[in-house]
Amino acid sequence: MSQNRDAKIEKMKARLDEWNADLDRWEAKVAQAKAEGRREYVERVETLRWSWEDLKQKLADAQKAGAGAWEQLLEGFEEAWRNLKKAFEKARSELD
């Protein structure tokens, strides 16, 4: 595995860990939310959690891939990454 690939994977893992902490915090907040607003929060946090789990699995798959497959997986992964990043930024502004 190249150093560039290793560094990129480690950076992505660290970011996923940060997002996981956000999700944990939001899930705790949802548990305390008032009944009328809770459903919206629950749905948003659940959707983010599923997307986070999917991206985490894609990273694991990319990490296991050979050099040729890495490039192909990386392209799709980076698009999913950008989409999840935008979703987290929006959720952070609304849920924090």
C-alpha positions in Angstrom: 0.0 0.0 0.0 1.4 3.4 -0.9 2.1 6.0 1.8 -0.3 8.4 0.0 -3.1 5.7 0.1 -2.3 4.9 3.8 -2.4 8.6 4.7 -5.7 9.2 2.9 -7.3 6.1 4.6 -6.1 7.3 8.1 -7.4 10.8 7.5 -10.8 9.4 6.4 -10.9 7.1 9.4 -10.3 10.0 11.8 -13.1 12.0 10.1 -15.4 9.1 10.4 -14.6 8.9 14.1 -15.4 12.6 14.5 -18.7 12.1 12.7 -19.5 9.1 14.9 -19.0 11.3 18.0 -21.4 13.8 16.5 -23.9 11.0 15.9 -23.6 9.8 19.5 -24.2 13.3 20.8 -27.2 13.9 18.5 -28.7 10.5 19.5 -28.4 11.5 23.1 -30.1 14.8 22.3 -32.9 13.1 20.4 -33.6 11.0 23.4 -34.2 14.2 25.4 -36.1 16.1 22.7 -39.7 17.0 23.2 -42.2 14.6 21.8 -43.4 16.9 19.0 -40.0 17.5 17.6 -38.4 14.1 18.4 -39.6 12.3 15.3 -37.9 14.7 12.9 -34.6 14.4 14.9 -34.9 10.6 15.1 -35.3 10.3 11.4 -32.5 12.7 10.5 -30.1 11.0 12.9 -31.0 7.5 11.8 -30.5 8.5 8.2 -27.1 9.9 9.0 -26.2 6.8 11.0 -27.1 4.5 8.1 -25.1 6.7 5.7 -22.2 6.7 8.1 -22.2 2.9 8.4 -22.4 2.5 4.6 -19.4 4.9 4.1 -17.5 3.1 6.8 -18.0 -0.2 5.0 -17.0 1.4 1.7 -13.8 2.6 3.3 -13.1 -0.9 4.6 -13.7 -2.3 1.2 -11.4 0.3 -0.4 -8.7 -0.4 2.1 -8.7 -4.1 1.3 -8.7 -3.5 -2.5 -5.7 -4.0 -4.7 -4.0 -1.0 -6.3 -6.1 -1.2 -9.5 -9.4 -1.6 -7.7 -8.4 1.1 -5.2 -8.7 3.8 -7.9 -12.1 2.6 -9.0 -13.4 2.4 -5.5 -11.9 5.7 -4.5 -13.9 7.6 -7.2 -17.3 6.3 -5.9 -16.2 6.6 -2.3 -15.2 10.2 -2.7 -18.6 11.1 -4.1 -20.3 9.4 -1.2 -17.9 11.2 1.2 -18.8 14.6 -0.2 -22.5 13.9 0.1 -22.2 12.7 3.7 -20.0 15.6 4.6 -22.7 18.1 3.3 -25.4 16.2 5.3 -23.3 16.4 8.5 -22.6 20.1 8.0 -26.3 20.7 7.6 -27.2 18.6 10.6 -24.6 20.2 12.7 -26.1 23.6 12.0 -29.6 22.4 12.8 -29.0 19.9 15.7 -26.1 21.5 17.6 
